[in-house]
Amino acid sequence: MSFSYFDPGAKGYETQKTPPLHLFVTAGAGSAAGGGNGQNVLEASFRPLRTAPALSEGQLPVLRGNAIWLTLGLPPLLLALLWSAETLRRRRRDAAPAVRMRQAYRVARKRIKVARTLLAGPSPGQALGELTAALVGYLEDRAGTKLAGLSHVDLAERLGEMGATDEAAKAAVAALEACEAHRYAPGSGGAESGKDLLSRVEWAIDALERSDWQKAA
């Protein structure tokens, strides 16, 4: 056995060698060494690591017929469906304000109809909630924003910018103030006061609906 290395002191490579080792092999006492034909024979207790005479390579199953088309076509199809669903969701989200604006009057009229029925019943005070919801919902859908945080002056300006006439904007603010007064004033939930409030709300919504909302576009 030899080993070479660089010797900095000698400034060169040196090689070190071990003295030779002599191995002497003699025949064993067992029958495995017999035979006299000069061939190496394993002990009977020794067994090969593999019992099969040959090794076979594993093979993946081959796709044929409809299976291959299903495997290749399913991922793109799922991707296309997901993309279509996301596109539809974005379009609905973007179109939601315009849809609410178009349906604002119809929704408000339904609430006014419910309020009129409540005023004719034994609990006219419950009509206040429907009238307030009709007016506030209509204004929010038409203005495209929540009324929370808007003063009445800001609301009138916002409605005017979107095409409402001054008369309609003032009527909407007056009806909103009347709803707030009926809500916080004790004993104001009677049928007569409710009918007056219904007239204010109905007139304000009709006046706003007659305005030229296309001006806002």
Secondary structure, DSSP 8 states (H G I E B T S, - for coil): -EEEEEETTTTEEEEEE-----------SSGGG-SSSS-----TT---S--SSS----------THHHHHHHHHHHHHHHHHHHHHHHHHHHHHHHHHHHHHHHHHHHHHHHHHHHHHHTSS-GGGHHHHHHHHHHHHHHHHHTS-STT--HHHHHHHHHHTT--HHHHHHHHHHHHHHHHHHHSTT--SHHHHHHHHHHHHHHHHHHHTS-GGGG-
